[in-house]
Amino acid sequence: MARIAVIGAGMGAMAAAARLAVAGHRVAVYERTETYGGAVRRFERDGFSFDTGPGLLTVPAVYRDLFIKTGKEPLEDLVELVQVDPSSRHVFADGTEVSLPNASRAGVVTALDEALGGGAGQRWGDFLIRAREAWDRTRRPLLEEPLWPNWSVLAEQEPYPAVPHKKLLRTRRASALAEIGAWELRDDRLTALLESHALAYGLHPRSAPAGAAVLPYMEHAFGTWYVRGGIRELARAVYERCLARKVEFVFGAEVTRVLEKDGRAAGVELADGTVVDADHVVADVDPAGLRALTDRPLDRDGDVRADPESPRPVRLTLLLALRGPREAGAAHRTVVHAPDREAELDFLASPGGDEPRCPTVTVLRPDDPALWPDGEHESAVVSAVLSSEAGWGEESTVGRYTDFLLKAAESAVPGLRERLLWHEVRTPGDTEGETGARSGAAPAPSLAAGGGRFLHPANTTRLPGLYRVGGWSHPGGGLPHAGMSGALVAGLIVEGPQFRGSQ
């Protein structure tokens, strides 16, 4: 039985802790805040409740597997999973609207043809087939296996297939997501639909590799799910599973140093001077934070290197308390696309230049009475992923973007201004305080191609006995990816470096 110290109580960290405890190890989690869940938090006021992190779940099989492997009670016995339908409603810059069915290619094709015309649905359906090919090529190495030692193969090869062009008598391979929109979708609204999946993770469509097509495919293939009571209920279930497996949690315990002995990780030191010995240390910490804990390079020669100083996208979130009931047939999720796509992309590329531009905005309106004080009220969450360099310490910047988000939300919530009781602004600084991530940054899932710039550091490090887990490590950000990072780290500790992932 090994002693394992886990730094942080995020979703990836807890997923690893539960699996390691079931394998017979003694696991203790040290969390600097007073609660679990990392970015999966809840805000409550006046009888209203809000998810302040992820609001929807894709690939629930990752968490079903976690609960199967760590106990007798399956996930569905502990939380109520609801498949959201429609999966999303989209409001485009020209005023066109479309609601897309959940996990139905034929339904999506029909909806797009009816709303956009001109064979738009068929072009999107053909794109999904190509996106599936990219998914099939990268699913195991990018989600289910530890990062390959020869990861450069992933960095160099674009998994998205080349597309034949009859008139040109040749094929053409998109190298960036934006090129898929321009060459294959050939409709500004379809392009906006495609790019919204990348923008939601802070990926710039002009630089994100074409393999980012797997993001809309994952949602299409595995559905979009909501956890009754909010995604925070999923974090609660994972936390309680850890407790049932005798994982120890120490809250209010900030780790200030990873200890070394004989050339390997040997424990952690806390802010109050407490020293905890351990045989393995698992860190759910962003790159800059982990470097500060070790004060040494952690990547082996030739490994993926995440630049801890590079700017990363952040999320601005508004929590809306609304008077009046939710209207019948309201969509759970509405994506309000930027009124000027090119201007939005230009500003994201150079945030210090022109005046800020209204971004693509997501509005979540769960049909869940558990989130409201009574049937005469409703709660909603409005968010956008933006540049960390926009100057979030300035009240004027926060105010300007708050106005952008509220104006966009009016397209999703009828009579919003008259119904608004109050709103709470969640800035990147709030996220930084809760998660410890520098500037409140949000990690994106790992992607192939792009010269390796969209991969995350391996779960193992140059310091034996120290492992990375969570969204800042392979396989990257997002709830399913965080859960898989926990499975990968547990496998590497239990089975050793020969572990190659689930079969």
Secondary structure, DSSP 8 states (H G I E B T S, - for coil): --EEEEE--SHHHHHHHHHHHHTT-EEEEEESSSSS-TT--EEEETTEEEESS---BS-THHHHHHHHHH-SS-GGGTS-EEE-SSSEEEE-TTS-EEEE-TT-HHHHHHHHHHHH-TTHHHHHHHHHHHHHHHHHHHHIIIIIS---TTTHHHHH---S--EEETTTTEEE---BHHHHIIIII--HHHHHHHHHHHHTTT--TTTSBGGGGHHHHHHHHH--EEETT-THHHHHHHHHHHHHTT-EEEES--EEEEEEETTEEEEEEETTS-EEE-SEEEE---HHHHHHHH-S--S-TTS----TTS---EEEEEEEEEES---TT--SEEEE--S-HHHHHHHHH-TTSS------EEEE----GGGSSSTTEEEEEEEEEE-TTS-TTSHHHHHHHHHHHHHHHTTTSTTHHHHEEEEEEE-HHHHHHHH--GGGB---B--S-GGGTT----SB-SSTTEEE-STTSTTBSSHHHHHHHHHHHHHHHHH-TT-----
